[in-house]
């Protein structure tokens, strides 16, 4: 079995579709779960000659099945937080170095080298459990940072405020990565005028606070930190890659990611046209060892140059034909 690793590693915008088709053919042959899914849909891999014809695997399958190409011993297992009583998604990681290479490539599109940053992570809900891919990413970035004050914060808001004040006074470049409810909890107690700070929210209230619109969250955080914009991250347990929005909630996908939107009435019909809306399907070439073609539970809108906006969650009762293996 020859992994198409170099194809993915060197993918460029002009050959993304070609590489995606190569990865599709590889996974259609070597991933038993995905192969069965194609069989349920009666899709012959050799008939798929364009990206729009590739079937996307519902991410719910990661809760019930081991989604892997061939058989190998995983280096790690990433799991979703989920909500009480729900079964978590499980993403088996063939190589942590591959995951690191993948997320670093995306970050370098938007941020300086981690060595040049003070990196602060306010991720209480993630620190309180094991198996978080976000915690692993943050840990590696903190380890690469040359700043001795980089680190994690659980609920130590006073300490975080002291570190932010130190960064402001010393004019050190600083990135604050936080789960949304954690950043809002901090903003209830403290504020700082630090316009050079980069603040990135990872989304979600995790049942800790009432859900807010992204606009309301960003307005509150901009006032609390004295910044003109808030960054957002789009990622999930079932992905090796991410997307980032510098402001306004329009995401720039990683070089290894493309988004297509599926029709509500016909989930096998997809579009990449600017202005289209529908369920978000993701091609994540970083998922080389599992499945790169994911039908998510999110609704989105396409923007120019492959950018996308997340509008909310999908009503799964309406997803016809996408739940054949969710048993």
N, C-alpha and C positions, 0 to 999 in steps of 0.2 A: 504494500500500500504506500503510495507516494503522496505525502501531504503537499498541497499547493501553497506551502508556507511563503515561499519567495514571491509568488504572485500577489498575495495579500500584503506582504511587507512593502512591496514596491508599487502598490496600486496608486494610480493617478486619476484625476477627474475624467480625462479623456478615454481611459480604458476601464473605468469602474464596471460598466455593464458587462463587458467581456469577462472580467475576472469573476464577477458575481455568478455568471452562467457556469464558469468552470467549477466554482465552489458548489453550486447547486448540483451539478452532475456528480461531483465527488460525494456529497452528503446523501444524495438520493441512492447511491450505491452502498455506502458504508455505514449509514446511520439507520439501524433497524426500525426505530420509532418513526422517523421521518419517511422511510421507505414504506412502512405500513400505511401511514397517513396518505401518501400519494396513491397507494393502492385503493384505499377507501374512496378517494375522489376519482378513481379511474383515470389518473393522469400518467401517461407514459413519459418518463424523463426525456427520451429522445425527441419527443414532440415539442418540448419547450425550447424555443429559439429566441426568446426575448424576455427581458426582466419582468415585464408586465404579465407574463403567463406563468411565472413561478408561483406555486401555492405556498401560502404562509401558515406556519404552524401556530395554533393558538397557544399563548404563553401558559394557559392553565395546564397544559400537558406536562409542564415542568413540575407540577405538584404530584402527579400520579405516576410518572415514568422517569427512568434514568435516560436522559437524552444525551447520547454519546455516539460518536463515530468510532466503530469498532469497540474493542475492549481494552482498557488501560487502567492503571492505578492512579487515581486522582491525587494531585498534590494538595488540594484544598477542596472544601465544599462551601460554597456561598449559599446562604439561605435568606429568604425574605422575612421581614418582620410580621407582615400580615396583621390581622386583628384577632382578638380573643375567639378561640374556637375554630379558626380557619387553619387549614393545612398550609404550611409554608411552601413556597417554590424552592426547588433544589437545583443549583447549577454546579455541576462537577467541573473542576478546573484541572485541565491537563498539565498546565505549566504556569506557575505564578510569574515567571520571568516574561512569558508571553503576555499575560494580563498587564504587567507593568509597562511593557513596550507599547501596548495598545493605548492605555490611558495617557501615557506620557506624550504620545504623538498628538493626541487631541488637545491636551493642555498647552503644548508648545505653540499651537495655533493662536492662542489668546493671552498667554501669560509668560513672564520671564522665566529663566531657569530657576527651579526651586532653590538652588544654592543662593540666589540673590534675594530671596524673600524671607521674612518672618511669617511663618504659617501657623495660624491659630485655628483650632477645630473645636467648635461648640456643638457637640453631637451627643447629647445625653441619652436619647432613646437607643442609639446605635451602640454606645459604650456599655449599655446595660444588658446586652445580649451578645452571643457569639455568632460567627458566620457572616458578618457584614462585609460586603465588598467595598463599601464606602470607607469603613474603618481601615481596611487594609490599604486602600489608596492613600488616605490621609496619613497613616503611619509611615508609609514609604516616603511621602513628600516631606514630612517633618524630619525624618532621618536624613534626607538629602539637604535640608536647609542648614546653612552654616550659622544661623542665629541661635544662641543658647536659650533664648526665651520662647522659641517655637514649642508648641505642645498642645495637648488635649485639655478641655475643660468640661466638667460634668455640670455642676450647678454653682461653681465658684465664680459668681458674677463680679464680686469685689476684686478678686485677683485678676480676672480678665480685664476689668476697667483699668487696673494699675498697669497691666502690660500694654494695653492700647495707648495709654497716656505716655508711657515710655517710648513707644514706637513713634508717636506723634512728635514728641519733643526731640528725639534723635533723628527725625526725618528718615526712618528706615522704611523701605517698601514693605507693605504688610498685606496679607490676604487672610480674611476671616471667613472660614467656611462653617456654615451652621445650618442645622435643621430648623425649619421655619418657626416652630413653636418655641425653640430655644432662643432664637434671636429676638422674638417678640417678648419672651419672659425677661430677657436682659433689658430690653428697651423700656419695660415697665419700671425698672429701678434706676437705670443710668442713661446718660446721653453724653456725647462727645462731638466736638466739631473737628472732624478729621477728614477733610475732602480728598486727601491722597489715598485713603484706605480703600481697598477693594473688598466688598462684602458680597458673598455668594450664598444664596439660600438653596437648599436641596429639596424644598417642597415638603408639604405634608404636616399635619398637626398631630398625627399618631394618636388620636383620641385624647390629647392633652388639652386642647382648646377647641372652640367652635371654628369651623372652616371659614376662611376669609377668601375674598377674591385676591388674585395676584396683585392687582392695582392697589388695593387697600393695604396689603402687606408691604409693598414696596414704598408707598407713601409714608407709612409709619416708620420703616427702617431708615429711609433717607433722612427724616427729621432726627431720628435718634443718633445717627452716626455722622451727620453733617456732610453727606455725600450727594452727588447729583444723580446717581443711578445705582441700582442693585443688580448684581449678576444672578442668573438662575442656572441650575444644572438640571439636565434631563438624563436620567439613567434608571436602571432597574437591575434586580438580581439576575434576570435572564440575559443581560447584556454584558459584554466585555468592554464596550465603548460607551461614550457619552456624547451629549450635545450641550452647548453652552449658549446662553442668551445674555449679551452685555447690558441690555436694557429693553424694557417694553415687552418682554416675553416672547420674542421671535428668536428661535433657536438656530444656531449654526451647527450642523452635524459634524461629527468627526470625519476625517478623510476616509475612515473605514465604514461609514454609515450613509445610507440613503433612505429617504422616507417616501412611501407611496400611500395613498389614501384609498380605502376600500368603500364601495357603496354600501349603504345600510341594507338595502333590499337584496343585493347580490354581492356577498363578500368576496367572490372570485373576480369581480370586476374592479380594477384599480386605476388610479390616475396620478400623474405627477404634474398636472396642469396648474399654473398659478391661479389662486383663488378657489381651487377645489376644496371641498370639505368632506369629511368622512372619518371612518375608523383608521387609526394609525397603524400601518404595516411598516416594519423596520427590516432593512437589510443591514445586518451587522457582520461584516467580514471578520471582525475580531472573534466571533463565535466559531472559529474554524473547526474546533474539536467537538462542537455540540451541534447546534443548528443556527444558521445565519439568517433564517427567514421567519420572522416573528409577527404574528397578528396580536397586537396589544389590546388592552381594554380602554384605550384613550381615544378621544375624538380630537381631530386636528384640522387645521387649514394650511394649505400650501402657500408659500410666498416665493418670491423670485430667487433664483440661484440655489434651489434646493433647501432653502430655509423653511421652517415650519413653526406653527403656533399650536399650543395645546389648549383646547377649549373646555375640556372636562372629561368625565368618565363615560364610558359606553354602557348602554342598557343591554346586558348580555341576553336578555329575553328576545332581543331583536336580531341576534346574530344567527342567521340561518345557514347551516352547512359548515359552520366553523367549530362545531363541538363534537365531532365524530369520535374523538379519542378521549374526551373528558369524562371518563367513567371510572 
